[in-house]
Amino acid sequence: MHALRGNDPALFLVDQRMPGMTGVDFLLEAVSRFPDARRVLLTAYAETDAAITAINKVRLDYYLIKPWDPPAERLFPVLDDLLSDWLAAYRPAYRGIQVAGHTVSAATHAVRDFLTRNGQPFRFRDVTTDPEARKLVEQRPGARLPLVVFPGGGVLTAPSDTELAGRLGLPTTASRPHYDTVIVGAGPAGLAAGVYAASEGLSALLVDARAPGGQAGTSSLIENYLGFPAGLSGGDLARRAVIQAGRFGAELLHPVEAVGLRAAGPARLLTLADGGEVSAETVILATGVTYNRLEVPGAERFEGEGLYYGAATTESSSCVSHHVFIVGGANSAGQAAVHFAKYAARVTVLVRADSLEAGMSRYLVDEIRRTSNIEVRLRTRVLALDGDRHLERIMLADDVAGTRTEERARFVFTFIGARPRTGWLCATVACDEHGFVLTGADVPRSGGRPAPWPLERDPYPLETGLPGVFAAGDVRARSVKRVASGVGEGAMAVALVHRYRAAAGGGA
């Protein structure tokens, strides 16, 4: 006897050929143990009279008796029907993480985004509409929202990323004081560097300020990455890469923020936000970029409460039946538009350029034009955001018609260029005027800031102004801002680490 639903099955698979037990006895025993199960399949050859007697006694809903050839006609359709009914009626009690808060709330969005980006399943409960959520809040009067309730009864109120990481058991402390290489940032470039470094025998540590995946990790679907003809999500790409890096022995710490870098003889010391330091022979900077802020009245006020930077796929279910605005004309904006069109009643893409083709790949342009509930407005700018407790209205300027309009808006997602996360780096390594890290031939040989190149040899490709420190991916000046190029540069950086280490005995 096999139960398909734990200790309370809706469907039995029964073999009557049990030693010392008749078919009638066997079925009676089964139903006495699982009284709520009303469907049974007799999977052995059975005597017809015995099977009928058993079925009448236990009042079963359905039965099959071998032989049932051909299966495609006499077995599989019945199984499909039974399993469909079972799945439709199966409502197991949820025993995972629960988040209770307001649907449109910066604090709640931060918690939901952190759990999603770190692959932690959870159920969100809106305190304004969900009785269970109100009950959780009433049990803790005065507690700040959101509440995060864990299996077993543990509760966090308005937790920070660090508090969530501690409760979830995410690693935040290095296992050793010194590594062959430390990789700062766990986006595509950093994860690729971690995989290649560890697979080639280097002791490798990755640190990321928030969650693996970087900016690419927020992409709902990457369709032009080699080897995945059906596409894959940024989250799936990050998950696979993390598993791969870990299998080779790379360590990953998150959320752990790097705030300083300095040379100490042959070592490179990375200072962390908690005051700790990690030593390494080499460092690979793969900190990526972050989306530019929308510089209009109301933007800062509604951040996380209607205005979101990046895809914020955690908000997908909240957008059902709403009008969603996407600001931007590059690939990330196109991917987001296609994704949210699956949930929202209407999606409007606001583009400052004269055409989508000016900044977006052709396959996305074609997909947007095929999607009936996506509208594109060219040469259109956001003037302001307004609302009461959350975003309610967006003011737009149409530069073609020369008009200004106000529209109702609950969700606005922006993709308007990016800036590097190098505020803590440019006092140590040379950066360009936009903060991107200079590498290779672009490193100043003399008179450079913060210091000229100190060695007689030229910097290696991807090497920064500090010998033994390399940059890969979007953070590097002149890099190609694509997932595939970031992965390639991460792998290339490891090859250059080997080259640097081999030459270290001769003065690097």
N, C-alpha and C positions, 0 to 999 in steps of 0.2 A: 504494500500500500504506500503510495507516494502522495503527500499533501502539497499542493501548489501554493498554499498561502499560510506558511508558518504553522502556528498552533491553532489556527482557526480557518481551515481551508474552505474555499467555495467550490473547489473541484477536486475530486479524487481520481487518481489513476489506480485501478485495482487489478491485481492478478489473483485469480481464484485458486491457482495451484499452490495452496498453502498446506504443508504437511499437518495432518491431524485436525484440520478444520474444514468444514463444508463451506460452500459459497454463501449459503444463508447465514451461517454463524459468523463468517468473516465480515459480511456487510453490516450485520447487526452490531458487531464489535466496533467497526469503523464509525458508524453513526452515533453510537453511544459515547465515543471519545470526542467526536466533533459534531455536536448536534446541529450546528448552523449550516453544515454542508448539505446541499440539496442536489448536487449533480455528481454522478459517478460513471466512470467508464469501466466496463468489464473488458480487460485487455487480453485475457486468456481464452482459449477455446473452452466453451462452457456447455453444459447440458442445458438445453433450452428450458425445460420444465423447472430445473433448479434456479435458473436465472430469473424466470418470471416470478417464482415464489419469493425469492429474495427481494426483488424490486417492489412487489406488492406490500411486503411486510414493512419495508423501511420507507416507502413512499418517495422514491427518488424521482428526479425530474427527467433524467435522460440516461440512456444506456446504449452501448454498442457491444456486439458479440462477434468475435472472430469466426470465420474469415471475413474480411471487409475489402477484399480485392474488387476492383482496382482502388488503391488508397486515394488517388486524386479525385475520385468520384464519391467514394463511400466513407472515407475517413477524414481527409483534410478539411473539407467544407464544414463538417460537424465540429471538428476541433476549433476552427476559426470562429464559428458562431459561439461556442461555449466560452472561449477565451475572451471574446469581445464583450459578452455579457458580464463576465467576471471582472474585467478591467473597468467597465462602466460603473459597476456597483461598488468597487473596492475603494474605500476611503480610510486609509490607515491614519492613525493618530500621528500628528507631526511631533517629532521628538528632537529636532535640530535647533540651531540658533534662531532666535526671534528678535526682530528689531521693531520696537514700537516708537513711533514718532509722527511728525507731520509730513505729508507727501512733499510739500514744497518748503524745505528748511535746509539752510546751509549745513548745520550740524548733522542732520539726518543724512543728507546727501554724502557728506564726508565719510560717515560710517559705512553706508551702503557701498560706496565706491571702493573703500579699502577692502571690505570683505570680498567684493566681486573680483577686484584686481588680484587678490591673493588666493583665489580659487576656493573660498569658504562658502558653502551653500547656506542660505538663510531664508527665512520667511519675513517679509516686511508687513507690518500691521499698522494701518493708518488710525491714529487715535480719534479722528473725527468721525469715522464711519464703522470701525471694527469694535464690537463689544468686548472681544477678548483683549484688544489693546487697551481699552479704557479700564478693564479690570486689572491689568498689569500695572497701570499708572495709579489707580486708586489704592492698590496694595502698598504703594511707596509714596505717600503724600509729600509734596515738596521736592521730589526728585527732579533733576533737570533731564530734559529729553535731548536725544533719544535714549530709551532704555534698551540695553542689549542683554537678553536673557539666554543663558547657556544651558545645555542639557545638564541635569543634575541640580539646577537651582541657582547657580551663580549669576549675579547681575552686575553690570557696569552702567553707570549713568553718565551720559554725554562724554564718552571715553575719547581719549587721544589715540593716535595711531600707536604710540608706544604702549599704552595700556592694553589696547586690543592685541597687539603682538605678544605681550607677556601672557595674557589669558589664553591665547591660541597656541602658545608654545613655539612661536617662530624664533629662529636663532638670531640673536643680536650680539653675541660675544664671540670673538675669534678664538680658535682652539690653540693657536700658537702665537708667539711674539713676532716671528719673522717668516716671510714667505719669499719665494722666488719672484712672484709677481702679484700685485694687488690691482684689481680692476675696479674702477669707480664708475658705477652705472651698470644696470642689468637690462638694458634694452637689447635690440638685435646685435649691435656691435659688441657690447660687453659680454653677452651670453655666448656669442661665437668665440670671443677671446677666451672665455672660461672653458669652453669645450675643448678647443685646440690646445690650450696650455696644459690642462689636466691630462688630456689624452696623450700628451708627449712627455709626461713625467714631471712637469713643473708643479711645485706646490702653489696653488692658486686660490686667492680669496676674492670674491665679488662682494661689493657693498652697494646698496641702493637706498636712496632716501625714502622711498615709498613702497614700491612693489615691482617685481620683475615685469619686463615687457616694454617699459618706457612709453614714449608717445605712440609707438606702433601697437602697444598692448591695448590701446583703447579702440583700435580699428575694428569695426564690426565684421568686415570681410576684406581680405587682401586677395585679389583675384589674379594678379600678375606676378606672383612669386614662383620661381621655377620649381617644377616638380609637383605642384598642387593645382591641377587643371580645374578643379571645382572650387578652388579658393580655400582659404582657411581664415579664421578670425585671429586678430592679434593676440587675444588671450590664449587661444589654442597653440599658437606658435611659441609664445612665452612658456607655457606649461611644458611642451615637449622639450624645449631647449633646457629648461631648469632640470628636468629629469635626466636628460643626457649629460649635462655638466656634472650633476651629482653622481651619476653612475661612474664617471671617470675619476671622481674624487675631489672635484672643486667644492669649496665652501661658499655659501651664500648667506649674507647677513642682511636683513631688512625688517623694519625700516631703520636704517642706520645712515646718518648723514655725515658726509665728509665736509669739513669746514676749513682745513688748512693742509698745506703740503710744503715740506722743506727738505733740504739735503743735510745729511749728517755723515760726512765722509763718503764711503761707498754706498751707504744705505739711503733710502728715501723714506721719510717718515710722514705718515698720513694722520692728521689730527681729526678726531671724530667729535660730533656735537656734544657727547657726554663728557668730553675732556680726555678720553682715552686716546692712545696712539697705537698704530700698527706699523711695523717696520717691514720693508721689502727691498729687494735688490733692484726691482724695476716696478714701474707703475704704468698702467694703461688707462687713460682718461676717456671714458665713453659716456659722459654725463648727458649727452643728447641736448635737446632744446625743449622749450616750453612755449605754448602759444602766446602771442602778444595779447595784451589786455585791450579791451574795447574802450577807447578814450572818448566817452560821451557822457553827458549828465545821466545819473542814475545807474551807471554800469557797476560801480563799486558797491552800491547799496544792495543790488539784487543778485550779486554773485552767489551762486549756490541756491538761490531762491527764485529761479526762473531763468537766470543767465548762467550758461555753463561753457567752459573752455574745453574743447575737445568733444569727442563723441558722447561721453557720459552715458554709455549703454545701460547703466543701472537705472536710468530714467525711462527706458523704453516703455515699460508697462504703464507708467504714469501718463504717457502721451496719447494713450488710446482715446480716439474721438476728438483730439485737440488739433489746433492749427500750430504747426511747428515751423519756426524760421531758422534757416541755416545761413550763416554769414561767411562768405568766402568762396573762392572759385578754383581752388586747387583740388588734388585728388582726395585729400582727407575730407573736404567738404562734400565732394561727390559721393564718397562711400557712406558718409553719414546721412545724406539725403535719401539714398536708396534704402538704407537700413530703416530709418524712421518712417518711410512711406509704408512699411509693412504694419505699422501700429497707428499712426496718426491719420486723422481724416484728411488732412491736407498738409503738404510740405511746400514752403516757399524758399527758394534759394536766392539770396541777395548777392549780386556780383557787381563790383565796381568797374570791371573791364567791359569791353564791347562785345565779348563772346565768351562762351564756356571754353572753347578750344584754346584760348589764350593761355590757360594755366592747368587744364585738366586732360588726362589721358582719354583717347578716343573711345575706348570701350565704356568708360563711365559716362561720357557725353551721350553715347548712343543709348545706354541703359536708362539714363534720366529722361531722355525724350520718349522712351517707350513706356514709362511709368505714368499712368494717367493722373494720379493725384499729386504729382510734382509740378510746380510752376517755377519758372526761372525769370527773375527780373534783372535785366542788365543795367549797368550804369546807375545803380541804386545804392544809396548810403544810409546807414543808421544815424539818426540825429540825436535821439534820446530814448531813455526807457523810463516808464512811470508805473505807479501802482500804489497800493496801500500796504498790506502786510507782505505781499509778494508781487512779482511782476504781473501786470495786467495789460499794459499798453506799450506799443512801440511806434516811434515817430520816424518816418522814412522820407528821404529826398530822392525824387526821380530826376536825374540830371538830363534825361532826354526830353521829357515833357516840361521840365522846369517847375514841377509841382511838389508840394509837401502833403503827406497824408498821415493820419493816425489810425492804427489798427489794433484790434484786441490781440494780445499775445500772452500766452502762459509759459511757453518754452522757447528760448533762443539759444542756439549753439553756435559758437564762433570758431572760425579757422582762418585767422587773418595774419598769416606769417608767424614766424617764431624767433625767439631770442635764445642764446645759449645760457646754460646754467654755470657761469664762470665767474661770478662775483667774488668767489673766494680764491680763484686761481690766478688772475691776471697780475697779482703782485709777485708771483713766482715764475710763471712762464709767459712768454710773449704772446699777446693777443692783438687782433686787428681792431679797427675803430668800432666794430660792432660787438666785440667781446668773443669772437670765435678764435680758437687756439691756432697759432701759426705753427707749421711743421715743415720739416725738410728744407727745401731751397728757399722757403719764405721766412725762415728764422733769420733775424738780423745777425750778421757776422761781427759788426762793430757798432757801437753807439746805440744798441738796442735797449729797450726797457722791458722788464725791470733790470736786465743785465745782458751784456753781449755774450755771444756764444763762447764758451771758455776753452774749447779744445782746438787742436790743430786740424783734425779731420773735419769734414763737412757733416752736418747732421744727417742721420739716416732718414729715408722717407718715413713719414709719420712721427718722427722724433721731434719733440718740442725744444724750446730753448734751454731746458734743463736736461742734460744728458741722462739717459736711462728712463726718461718719462716720455711716453708716446700718447698720441691722441688718435681716436678712431671714430668714425661715424659722424653724425650731424654736428657734433661740437667742434669738429675740425674745420678751419677755414678752407674754402674752395671744395669742400666735399660735395658729392652728389647726394641729395637728400632723398634716398630711396632705401627701403628695407634691405634689398639684395646687396647694395653697395656697402651698407653698414656691416652686414655679415661678412662680406669680403674683406673689409678693412680690419675687422676684429681678428680674422684669421691671419691677415698680413702682419698685424702688429705683433702677434706671437712669434712669427718667423723673425722679425726684427729684434725681438727680445733675445732670442737665441743668438743672433749675430752680435748683439751688444755684450751678452754674457761671455761669449767666446773670446771677444776682444778685451774684456775687462782686465785681464792680466797684463795687457800691454798699454794700459792707460785709457781704456774704453774708446 
